[in-house]
Amino acid sequence: MMKSKQRMILLSGVSAIALVVSGCGGNSAKQEPTQSKEAQANLTADKIYANNCASCHGGNLQGGFGPSLEKIGSKLKKEQIVEIMQKGKGSMPSQGHISSQDQEKLAAWLAEKK
């Protein structure tokens, strides 16, 4: 009698663990991006900046953790800005998560800041 009671408890425990583990699989459905690819392609340079740069360089280009970009165009050409985005510089990491098209757009916009 004791062995069958132990088996029943063991079986119940294993079943409970199996149920918990099966619930941890997560949702395997592919999540849609928050914006369509077309909407992302049509982002303006100031939106790209706000989404990717403002947290370090300030909402108005004034600087913060990163240097001010208010007059960056008087110091760097567009191509130099793109290179910094691609490779990083100093404490700024590479911005490879920004598409090359958006990097070009952003660099052209920043190069106008003189």
Contacts in CASP RR format, 6 or more apart in sequence:
PFRMAT RR
TARGET T0000
AUTHOR 0000-0000-0000
METHOD contacts of the structure
MODEL  1
MMKSKQRMILLSGVSAIALVVSGCGGNSAKQEPTQSKEAQANLTADKIYA
NNCASCHGGNLQGGFGPSLEKIGSKLKKEQIVEIMQKGKGSMPSQGHISS
QDQEKLAAWLAEKK
33 40 0 8 1.000
41 101 0 8 1.000
43 51 0 8 1.000
43 102 0 8 1.000
43 105 0 8 1.000
44 105 0 8 1.000
45 105 0 8 1.000
45 106 0 8 1.000
45 108 0 8 1.000
45 109 0 8 1.000
45 110 0 8 1.000
46 109 0 8 1.000
48 98 0 8 1.000
48 102 0 8 1.000
48 105 0 8 1.000
48 106 0 8 1.000
49 57 0 8 1.000
49 59 0 8 1.000
49 61 0 8 1.000
49 106 0 8 1.000
49 109 0 8 1.000
49 110 0 8 1.000
50 59 0 8 1.000
52 95 0 8 1.000
52 97 0 8 1.000
52 98 0 8 1.000
52 106 0 8 1.000
53 69 0 8 1.000
53 106 0 8 1.000
55 65 0 8 1.000
56 63 0 8 1.000
56 64 0 8 1.000
56 65 0 8 1.000
56 66 0 8 1.000
56 92 0 8 1.000
57 63 0 8 1.000
57 64 0 8 1.000
57 65 0 8 1.000
57 66 0 8 1.000
57 67 0 8 1.000
57 68 0 8 1.000
57 69 0 8 1.000
58 64 0 8 1.000
60 70 0 8 1.000
61 68 0 8 1.000
61 69 0 8 1.000
61 70 0 8 1.000
61 72 0 8 1.000
61 113 0 8 1.000
62 68 0 8 1.000
62 70 0 8 1.000
63 69 0 8 1.000
63 70 0 8 1.000
66 91 0 8 1.000
66 92 0 8 1.000
69 110 0 8 1.000
69 113 0 8 1.000
70 113 0 8 1.000
71 113 0 8 1.000
71 114 0 8 1.000
72 81 0 8 1.000
72 110 0 8 1.000
72 111 0 8 1.000
72 113 0 8 1.000
73 81 0 8 1.000
73 110 0 8 1.000
73 111 0 8 1.000
73 112 0 8 1.000
73 113 0 8 1.000
73 114 0 8 1.000
74 113 0 8 1.000
74 114 0 8 1.000
76 84 0 8 1.000
76 110 0 8 1.000
76 111 0 8 1.000
77 111 0 8 1.000
78 104 0 8 1.000
78 107 0 8 1.000
78 108 0 8 1.000
78 110 0 8 1.000
78 111 0 8 1.000
79 107 0 8 1.000
81 106 0 8 1.000
81 107 0 8 1.000
81 110 0 8 1.000
81 111 0 8 1.000
82 103 0 8 1.000
82 104 0 8 1.000
82 107 0 8 1.000
84 92 0 8 1.000
85 94 0 8 1.000
85 95 0 8 1.000
85 96 0 8 1.000
85 98 0 8 1.000
85 103 0 8 1.000
85 106 0 8 1.000
85 107 0 8 1.000
86 94 0 8 1.000
86 95 0 8 1.000
86 96 0 8 1.000
86 103 0 8 1.000
87 94 0 8 1.000
88 94 0 8 1.000
88 95 0 8 1.000
95 103 0 8 1.000
96 103 0 8 1.000
98 106 0 8 1.000
END
